Amino acid sequence: MTVKKFITGPVQANTYLVYDETKDGFVVDPGAYNAQLNQMIEQEGINLKYIVLTHGHADHIGGVESVLKLCPDAKIIAHRLEEEMLTKPELNISVEIYGKPIVIKTDIFVDDMDSVKCGNMELVFMHTPGHSVGGMCILCDGCIFSGDTLFRASIGRTDFEGGSFPQIVKSIKEKLFVFPDNTLVYPGHMSETTIGYEKEYNPFV
């Protein structure tokens, strides 16, 4: 599995392009148009099957339209409980961040522990509310894409609509800290980390 990170949008969200030897792939949280991302998809000949949204805030969905222009057959995946945020600009704060409303029509809604195949990879979706009602993390090939649930020595904000500090701590402890210490975590902002590092050094959990 190959993972490439692109920093996108005014809030510097991490967007990930993931693919395997079959050249099937998916994008996690396209935060804004990124020429390097589109260029890599084309140069590597990636068959982009999915655009996976860990949650519906604008800084993680602002580039969906540009990716779909390049890969119109890609299917958008989000958690079922995130539909309202994805379709209501007043909740996804798109006007505040991008100066225009963004509405996302999701193709595939998932529930906790649902999974899909992408090439030889399996994506397992773990519902991790706390940053948002329908926030989720993606387990793939032993790695976790944590969105805005877990950062390096930090966690996602809980003061937005649908946020809850007790809930995000519960999500991290019960859904993420059960994985081995050497599990690599790709967060929605900042640098990569591991489950073991967060168990020892994260002051919020």
Backbone as JSON, one array per atom type, in Angstrom:
{
  "sequence": "MTVKKFITGPVQANTYLVYDETKDGFVVDPGAYNAQLNQMIEQEGINLKYIVLTHGHADHIGGVESVLKLCPDAKIIAHRLEEEMLTKPELNISVEIYGKPIVIKTDIFVDDMDSVKCGNMELVFMHTPGHSVGGMCILCDGCIFSGDTLFRASIGRTDFEGGSFPQIVKSIKEKLFVFPDNTLVYPGHMSETTIGYEKEYNPFV",
  "N": [[0.84, -1.19, 0.0], [0.57, 2.17, -0.88], [0.93, 5.4, 0.42], [0.28, 8.75, -0.01], [0.69, 12.06, 1.04], [-0.99, 15.17, 0.94], [-1.09, 18.59, 1.59], [-3.82, 20.6, 2.03], [-5.92, 23.42, 1.29], [-7.06, 26.36, 3.21], [-6.93, 25.8, 5.92], [-5.04, 23.97, 6.16], [-5.43, 21.1, 5.85], [-4.86, 17.57, 5.93], [-4.74, 15.68, 3.08], [-5.09, 12.49, 1.69], [-3.78, 10.26, -0.7], [-4.24, 7.0, -1.57], [-3.12, 3.87, -2.66], [-2.7, 0.6, -4.2], [-0.78, -2.21, -5.49], [-2.38, -2.95, -7.57], [-3.2, -0.63, -8.67], [-5.68, 0.36, -8.1], [-7.36, 2.79, -6.11], [-7.93, 5.22, -3.43], [-9.07, 8.39, -2.16], [-8.63, 10.27, 0.76], [-10.4, 12.69, 2.44], [-10.37, 15.19, 0.63], [-9.4, 18.34, 0.84], [-9.22, 20.68, -0.61], [-8.8, 21.96, -3.98], [-5.94, 20.51, -5.45], [-3.17, 20.62, -7.29], [-0.95, 18.91, -7.42], [-1.92, 16.55, -6.34], [-3.89, 15.79, -8.25], [-2.21, 15.51, -10.43], [-0.59, 13.35, -9.67], [-2.46, 11.27, -9.52], [-3.06, 11.03, -12.24], [-0.5, 10.57, -13.41], [0.36, 8.2, -12.18], [-1.54, 6.52, -13.04], [-3.87, 5.9, -11.57], [-6.74, 4.12, -10.68], [-9.24, 5.58, -9.43], [-11.33, 4.71, -6.99], [-12.8, 5.46, -4.75], [-13.82, 8.31, -2.79], [-13.21, 9.13, 0.34], [-14.71, 10.43, 3.18], [-13.86, 11.54, 6.26], [-15.27, 13.16, 7.92], [-17.65, 15.92, 7.84], [-16.79, 18.63, 7.77], [-15.89, 21.72, 6.19], [-13.16, 22.1, 5.54], [-12.31, 19.6, 4.95], [-13.72, 18.71, 2.82], [-13.69, 20.42, 0.7], [-12.36, 19.97, -1.7], [-13.65, 17.98, -3.07], [-15.23, 18.27, -5.38], [-13.34, 18.97, -7.37], [-11.76, 16.67, -7.5], [-13.64, 14.85, -8.39], [-14.13, 15.85, -10.94], [-11.86, 15.06, -12.29], [-11.94, 12.31, -11.83], [-14.63, 11.0, -12.46], [-16.06, 8.67, -11.9], [-15.56, 7.92, -9.33], [-16.72, 7.0, -6.11], [-18.39, 8.58, -3.43], [-17.85, 8.21, 0.0], [-19.23, 8.24, 3.22], [-19.98, 8.46, 6.76], [-23.17, 7.44, 7.89], [-24.45, 9.13, 9.77], [-23.42, 11.58, 9.22], [-24.63, 12.85, 7.17], [-26.35, 15.12, 7.37], [-24.59, 17.24, 8.01], [-22.99, 17.26, 5.73], [-24.72, 18.16, 3.8], [-25.68, 20.59, 4.59], [-24.68, 23.77, 4.48], [-24.55, 25.62, 6.59], [-23.87, 24.09, 8.72], [-21.53, 22.75, 7.98], [-19.71, 24.76, 7.79], [-18.78, 25.93, 5.4], [-19.13, 28.36, 4.04], [-17.9, 30.16, 5.75], [-15.24, 29.27, 5.6], [-14.58, 28.97, 2.86], [-16.0, 30.91, 1.54], [-18.22, 30.3, 0.09], [-21.14, 28.24, -0.29], [-20.98, 24.72, 0.29], [-22.18, 21.68, -0.77], [-22.45, 18.26, -0.37], [-23.17, 15.36, -2.1], [-23.55, 12.21, -1.08], [-22.53, 8.96, -2.11], [-22.29, 6.43, -0.93], [-23.33, 5.47, 2.14], [-22.09, 4.58, 5.28], [-22.0, 2.4, 8.18], [-20.86, 1.79, 11.57], [-18.02, -0.25, 11.51], [-18.54, -1.26, 9.0], [-17.33, -2.27, 5.74], [-15.32, -1.93, 2.74], [-13.91, -3.12, -0.33], [-10.92, -2.28, -2.05], [-9.06, -2.63, -4.7], [-6.57, -4.78, -3.6], [-6.87, -4.03, -1.05], [-8.58, -3.6, 2.08], [-10.98, -1.5, 3.41], [-11.97, -0.5, 6.53], [-14.51, 0.95, 8.35], [-14.67, 2.94, 11.13], [-16.8, 4.17, 13.47], [-16.33, 7.15, 15.11], [-17.39, 9.25, 16.99], [-17.49, 12.65, 18.31], [-15.78, 14.77, 17.54], [-17.45, 15.37, 15.48], [-20.85, 14.38, 14.83], [-21.08, 12.22, 13.06], [-18.46, 11.47, 12.66], [-15.65, 9.54, 11.55], [-13.08, 7.0, 11.54], [-10.65, 5.39, 9.42], [-9.61, 2.17, 8.95], [-6.99, 0.59, 7.36], [-5.0, -1.79, 5.94], [-3.57, -2.15, 8.31], [-3.05, 0.43, 9.13], [-4.27, 3.6, 10.36], [-6.49, 6.07, 9.35], [-7.23, 8.95, 10.76], [-8.74, 11.25, 10.6], [-10.24, 14.1, 12.08], [-10.33, 13.13, 14.61], [-8.15, 12.09, 16.16], [-5.05, 13.54, 16.75], [-1.47, 14.15, 16.52], [-0.37, 14.11, 19.69], [-2.65, 15.5, 20.4], [-6.17, 16.29, 20.01], [-9.24, 16.4, 18.05], [-11.21, 19.43, 17.72], [-13.96, 20.12, 19.9], [-15.97, 21.93, 20.06], [-17.64, 22.58, 18.01], [-20.8, 22.27, 16.23], [-22.46, 19.38, 17.27], [-20.26, 18.34, 18.52], [-18.4, 16.75, 21.2], [-16.6, 16.55, 24.1], [-16.32, 14.43, 26.11], [-17.26, 12.34, 24.52], [-15.45, 12.18, 22.34], [-13.1, 11.44, 23.63], [-13.88, 8.96, 24.62], [-14.28, 7.63, 22.18], [-11.65, 7.55, 21.18], [-10.28, 6.06, 23.15], [-11.72, 3.63, 23.21], [-12.0, 2.79, 20.57], [-9.63, 3.3, 19.13], [-7.31, 3.07, 20.75], [-7.17, 0.39, 21.21], [-5.67, -0.83, 19.36], [-2.46, -2.18, 18.26], [0.6, -0.81, 19.67], [2.42, 0.01, 17.72], [0.9, 0.81, 15.59], [0.4, 2.79, 12.8], [-0.71, 6.12, 12.48], [-2.52, 8.26, 10.46], [-3.31, 11.46, 10.56], [-5.91, 14.07, 10.29], [-4.85, 16.59, 10.35], [-1.64, 18.07, 10.86], [1.31, 16.09, 11.77], [2.19, 12.58, 11.15], [1.57, 9.89, 13.49], [1.75, 7.43, 16.14], [-0.16, 4.81, 17.68], [0.93, 3.95, 20.12], [2.57, 6.14, 20.84], [0.63, 8.1, 21.28], [-0.82, 7.0, 23.41], [1.03, 7.33, 25.42], [1.83, 10.05, 25.41], [-0.27, 11.81, 24.77], [-1.99, 14.47, 26.05], [-4.71, 14.77, 26.38], [-6.11, 12.44, 26.58]],
  "CA": [[0.0, 0.0, 0.0], [1.28, 3.44, -0.96], [0.18, 6.53, 0.96], [0.87, 10.05, -0.32], [-0.01, 13.13, 1.74], [-1.03, 16.5, 0.34], [-1.67, 19.56, 2.5], [-4.77, 21.29, 1.18], [-6.86, 24.39, 1.81], [-6.57, 27.41, 4.11], [-6.73, 25.29, 7.28], [-3.96, 22.98, 6.02], [-5.88, 19.74, 6.12], [-4.12, 16.5, 5.26], [-5.46, 14.86, 2.11], [-4.27, 11.31, 1.41], [-4.02, 9.39, -1.85], [-3.82, 5.66, -1.17], [-3.33, 2.89, -3.72], [-1.85, -0.58, -4.08], [-0.13, -2.66, -6.72], [-3.38, -3.07, -8.65], [-3.46, 0.75, -9.09], [-6.93, 0.86, -7.54], [-7.02, 3.66, -5.0], [-8.94, 6.09, -2.85], [-8.61, 9.64, -1.57], [-9.23, 10.6, 2.05], [-10.58, 14.09, 2.81], [-9.83, 16.22, -0.25], [-9.77, 19.6, 1.46], [-9.28, 21.75, -1.62], [-8.11, 21.58, -5.21], [-4.5, 20.39, -5.31], [-2.64, 20.22, -8.6], [-0.04, 17.78, -7.27], [-2.75, 15.37, -6.16], [-4.45, 15.41, -9.55], [-1.11, 15.09, -11.29], [-0.15, 12.01, -9.27], [-3.49, 10.33, -9.96], [-2.91, 10.82, -13.67], [0.82, 10.01, -13.74], [0.45, 6.83, -11.69], [-2.62, 5.74, -13.65], [-4.69, 5.38, -10.49], [-8.18, 3.94, -10.86], [-9.75, 6.08, -8.16], [-12.64, 4.09, -6.76], [-13.56, 6.08, -3.66], [-13.45, 9.51, -2.04], [-13.69, 8.82, 1.69], [-14.77, 11.62, 4.01], [-13.89, 11.18, 7.68], [-16.35, 13.96, 8.48], [-18.19, 16.84, 6.86], [-16.37, 20.03, 7.83], [-15.51, 22.23, 4.87], [-11.73, 21.96, 5.25], [-12.06, 18.22, 4.53], [-14.57, 18.36, 1.67], [-13.65, 21.49, -0.29], [-11.78, 19.54, -2.96], [-14.37, 16.84, -3.63], [-15.66, 18.57, -6.74], [-12.2, 18.94, -8.29], [-11.36, 15.28, -7.69], [-14.67, 14.21, -9.22], [-13.94, 16.28, -12.33], [-10.8, 14.22, -12.83], [-12.32, 10.9, -11.68], [-16.09, 11.08, -12.27], [-16.65, 7.4, -11.46], [-15.27, 7.68, -7.92], [-17.89, 7.05, -5.23], [-18.15, 9.28, -2.17], [-18.24, 7.43, 1.17], [-19.26, 8.95, 4.51], [-20.83, 7.8, 7.75], [-24.6, 7.76, 7.76], [-24.85, 10.22, 10.66], [-22.8, 12.83, 8.77], [-25.36, 13.36, 6.0], [-26.86, 16.47, 7.58], [-23.49, 18.19, 7.9], [-22.52, 17.32, 4.35], [-25.72, 18.8, 2.93], [-26.09, 21.89, 5.14], [-23.51, 24.64, 4.61], [-24.5, 26.29, 7.89], [-23.24, 23.16, 9.66], [-20.16, 22.38, 7.56], [-18.94, 26.02, 7.82], [-18.11, 26.15, 4.12], [-19.14, 29.79, 3.7], [-16.88, 30.81, 6.57], [-13.89, 28.87, 5.2], [-14.33, 29.13, 1.43], [-16.77, 32.01, 0.99], [-19.31, 29.79, -0.73], [-21.71, 27.02, 0.3], [-20.61, 23.44, -0.29], [-23.11, 20.59, -0.48], [-21.91, 17.01, -0.88], [-24.09, 14.24, -2.27], [-22.81, 10.99, -0.79], [-22.97, 7.78, -2.84], [-22.32, 5.26, -0.06], [-23.31, 5.73, 3.57], [-21.63, 3.4, 6.03], [-22.17, 2.34, 9.62], [-19.68, 1.32, 12.29], [-17.4, -1.52, 11.14], [-18.75, -1.63, 7.59], [-16.07, -2.3, 5.0], [-15.34, -2.06, 1.28], [-12.65, -3.52, -0.94], [-10.35, -1.4, -3.06], [-7.93, -3.44, -5.1], [-6.35, -5.82, -2.58], [-7.01, -3.4, 0.26], [-9.89, -3.54, 2.71], [-11.2, -0.32, 4.24], [-12.94, -0.72, 7.59], [-14.92, 2.27, 8.83], [-14.94, 2.92, 12.58], [-17.51, 5.37, 13.92], [-15.62, 7.75, 16.24], [-17.99, 10.57, 17.22], [-16.86, 13.52, 19.3], [-15.5, 15.98, 16.75], [-18.75, 15.55, 14.83], [-21.75, 13.26, 15.14], [-20.8, 11.1, 12.19], [-17.03, 11.33, 12.4], [-15.18, 8.16, 11.52], [-11.7, 6.7, 11.17], [-10.57, 4.32, 8.44], [-8.54, 1.19, 9.12], [-6.61, -0.01, 6.08], [-3.67, -2.4, 5.9], [-2.89, -1.96, 9.58], [-2.9, 1.85, 9.41], [-5.53, 4.29, 10.67], [-6.69, 7.45, 8.92], [-8.02, 9.33, 11.93], [-9.5, 12.48, 10.41], [-10.04, 15.06, 13.16], [-10.53, 12.49, 15.91], [-6.89, 11.99, 16.89], [-3.86, 14.17, 16.18], [-0.24, 13.9, 17.29], [-0.42, 14.76, 21.01], [-3.82, 16.36, 20.48], [-7.43, 15.72, 19.51], [-10.05, 17.35, 17.31], [-12.04, 20.36, 18.49], [-15.27, 19.59, 20.27], [-16.87, 23.06, 20.28], [-18.52, 22.75, 16.86], [-22.09, 21.58, 16.28], [-22.35, 17.94, 17.35], [-19.04, 17.93, 19.19], [-18.51, 16.36, 22.61], [-15.3, 16.12, 24.63], [-16.37, 13.06, 26.66], [-17.47, 11.36, 23.45], [-14.24, 11.97, 21.54], [-12.17, 10.68, 24.47], [-14.39, 7.59, 24.61], [-13.99, 7.07, 20.86], [-10.21, 7.28, 21.07], [-9.87, 4.99, 24.06], [-12.39, 2.36, 22.95], [-11.91, 2.39, 19.17], [-8.29, 3.44, 18.56], [-6.25, 2.6, 21.65], [-7.17, -1.07, 21.26], [-4.76, -1.33, 18.34], [-1.07, -2.29, 18.74], [1.31, 0.46, 19.85], [3.14, 0.42, 16.51], [-0.04, 1.15, 14.53], [0.64, 4.12, 12.24], [-1.91, 6.95, 12.4], [-2.47, 9.39, 9.54], [-4.38, 12.35, 11.03], [-6.46, 15.06, 9.37], [-3.97, 17.77, 10.42], [-0.35, 17.86, 11.5], [2.14, 14.99, 11.28], [1.8, 11.22, 11.49], [1.9, 9.46, 14.84], [1.44, 6.02, 16.38], [-1.04, 4.58, 18.82], [1.76, 3.9, 21.32], [2.98, 7.51, 21.19], [-0.53, 8.82, 21.82], [-1.12, 6.45, 24.74], [2.0, 7.81, 26.39], [2.1, 11.46, 25.42], [-1.39, 12.68, 24.47], [-2.48, 14.98, 27.34], [-6.18, 14.86, 26.39], [-6.68, 11.12, 26.81]],
  "C": [[0.88, 1.25, 0.0], [0.38, 4.56, -0.46], [0.94, 7.81, 0.65], [0.02, 11.13, 0.34], [0.11, 14.44, 1.0], [-1.69, 17.44, 1.34], [-2.54, 20.52, 1.68], [-5.59, 22.31, 1.96], [-6.28, 25.34, 2.83], [-6.34, 26.94, 5.54], [-5.68, 24.18, 7.3], [-4.37, 21.59, 6.48], [-5.0, 18.75, 5.37], [-5.07, 15.72, 4.36], [-4.55, 13.7, 1.73], [-4.75, 10.62, 0.14], [-3.42, 8.04, -1.5], [-4.11, 4.69, -2.31], [-2.4, 1.7, -3.51], [-1.33, -1.0, -5.44], [-1.11, -2.85, -7.87], [-3.68, -1.73, -9.3], [-4.89, 1.2, -8.78], [-6.59, 1.72, -6.32], [-8.2, 4.46, -4.49], [-8.28, 7.34, -2.31], [-9.36, 9.85, -0.26], [-9.24, 12.11, 2.22], [-9.9, 15.09, 1.87], [-10.29, 17.61, 0.2], [-9.92, 20.76, 0.51], [-8.63, 21.22, -2.89], [-6.61, 21.55, -4.96], [-3.94, 19.82, -6.6], [-1.75, 19.0, -8.5], [-0.81, 16.47, -7.08], [-3.31, 14.89, -7.49], [-3.37, 14.88, -10.49], [-0.66, 13.68, -10.95], [-1.17, 10.96, -9.69], [-3.33, 10.01, -11.43], [-1.6, 10.12, -14.01], [0.93, 8.55, -13.33], [-0.63, 5.93, -12.3], [-3.55, 5.12, -12.62], [-6.15, 5.27, -10.93], [-8.83, 4.32, -9.53], [-11.18, 5.6, -7.95], [-13.48, 4.85, -5.73], [-12.96, 7.42, -3.23], [-14.06, 9.33, -0.66], [-13.6, 10.08, 2.55], [-14.87, 11.21, 5.48], [-14.96, 11.96, 8.42], [-16.66, 15.08, 7.5], [-17.77, 18.28, 6.95], [-15.71, 20.45, 6.53], [-14.04, 22.01, 4.54], [-11.36, 20.53, 4.86], [-12.87, 17.81, 3.3], [-14.47, 19.36, 0.52], [-13.09, 21.09, -1.63], [-12.49, 18.37, -3.61], [-14.72, 17.09, -5.09], [-14.51, 18.48, -7.74], [-11.7, 17.53, -8.52], [-12.37, 14.56, -8.58], [-14.57, 14.64, -10.69], [-12.9, 15.43, -13.02], [-11.22, 12.76, -12.86], [-13.83, 10.81, -11.43], [-16.74, 9.8, -11.79], [-16.38, 7.09, -9.99], [-16.53, 7.87, -7.08], [-17.52, 7.7, -3.91], [-18.7, 8.44, -1.01], [-18.19, 8.32, 2.41], [-20.12, 8.15, 5.48], [-22.26, 8.32, 7.64], [-25.02, 8.99, 8.59], [-24.24, 11.57, 10.25], [-23.55, 13.46, 7.6], [-25.82, 14.79, 6.2], [-25.75, 17.51, 7.44], [-23.02, 18.35, 6.46], [-23.47, 18.08, 3.43], [-26.18, 20.16, 3.43], [-24.87, 22.78, 5.36], [-23.41, 25.35, 5.95], [-23.88, 25.4, 8.96], [-21.8, 22.85, 9.27], [-19.23, 23.58, 7.43], [-18.18, 26.31, 6.52], [-18.08, 27.62, 3.72], [-18.05, 30.52, 4.48], [-15.47, 30.49, 6.07], [-13.6, 29.21, 3.74], [-15.13, 30.27, 0.78], [-17.9, 31.58, 0.08], [-19.88, 28.54, -0.08], [-21.25, 25.78, -0.45], [-21.61, 22.4, 0.18], [-22.59, 19.33, -1.14], [-23.01, 15.95, -0.93], [-23.3, 12.94, -2.14], [-23.4, 9.8, -1.55], [-23.17, 6.57, -1.94], [-22.26, 5.72, 1.39], [-22.95, 4.45, 4.3], [-21.98, 3.54, 7.5], [-20.9, 1.78, 10.25], [-19.3, -0.09, 11.89], [-17.84, -2.06, 9.79], [-17.41, -1.61, 6.87], [-16.33, -2.34, 3.5], [-13.96, -2.52, 0.83], [-12.22, -2.49, -1.97], [-9.05, -2.04, -3.52], [-7.79, -4.6, -4.11], [-6.46, -5.27, -1.16], [-8.45, -3.53, 0.76], [-9.95, -2.31, 3.59], [-12.29, -0.65, 5.25], [-13.23, 0.63, 8.24], [-15.35, 2.18, 10.29], [-15.59, 4.24, 12.98], [-16.84, 5.91, 15.17], [-16.17, 9.16, 16.49], [-17.25, 11.34, 18.3], [-16.46, 14.84, 18.67], [-16.75, 16.37, 15.97], [-19.57, 14.29, 15.08], [-21.41, 12.02, 14.33], [-19.34, 10.96, 11.82], [-16.61, 9.88, 12.41], [-13.7, 8.11, 11.19], [-11.72, 5.51, 10.22], [-9.36, 3.45, 8.76], [-8.25, 0.55, 7.78], [-5.18, -0.51, 6.16], [-2.88, -2.12, 7.18], [-2.63, -0.52, 9.96], [-4.27, 2.47, 9.66], [-5.48, 5.71, 10.13], [-7.7, 8.04, 9.91], [-8.81, 10.61, 11.77], [-9.19, 13.47, 11.51], [-10.4, 14.46, 14.52], [-9.26, 12.54, 16.74], [-5.77, 12.64, 16.1], [-2.63, 13.74, 16.99], [-0.28, 14.77, 18.56], [-1.59, 15.74, 21.13], [-5.05, 15.61, 19.98], [-8.18, 16.8, 18.75], [-10.86, 18.25, 18.23], [-13.4, 19.74, 18.78], [-16.3, 20.7, 20.49], [-17.73, 23.38, 19.07], [-19.83, 22.01, 17.1], [-21.87, 20.06, 16.29], [-21.1, 17.43, 18.04], [-19.27, 17.6, 20.66], [-17.15, 15.88, 23.1], [-15.36, 14.73, 25.24], [-16.51, 12.01, 25.57], [-16.22, 11.11, 22.64], [-13.19, 11.19, 22.34], [-12.59, 9.21, 24.5], [-14.08, 6.9, 23.28], [-12.53, 6.67, 20.73], [-9.81, 6.09, 21.92], [-10.45, 3.63, 23.65], [-12.23, 1.87, 21.52], [-10.48, 2.39, 18.64], [-7.19, 2.86, 19.46], [-6.25, 1.09, 21.84], [-6.2, -1.66, 20.25], [-3.33, -1.37, 18.89], [-0.36, -0.94, 18.77], [1.99, 0.94, 18.58], [2.21, 0.75, 15.34], [0.17, 2.59, 14.08], [-0.69, 4.86, 12.08], [-1.65, 8.13, 11.47], [-3.61, 10.34, 9.89], [-4.82, 13.37, 9.97], [-5.69, 16.36, 9.35], [-2.69, 17.35, 11.11], [0.31, 16.56, 11.02], [1.63, 13.64, 11.75], [2.22, 10.9, 12.94], [1.65, 7.96, 14.94], [0.53, 5.92, 17.6], [-0.23, 4.58, 20.13], [2.19, 5.29, 21.77], [1.83, 8.25, 21.84], [-0.93, 8.29, 23.19], [-0.21, 7.07, 25.8], [2.04, 9.33, 26.52], [0.88, 12.37, 25.17], [-2.02, 13.18, 25.78], [-4.0, 14.99, 27.48], [-6.84, 13.52, 26.72], [-5.84, 10.31, 27.81]]
}
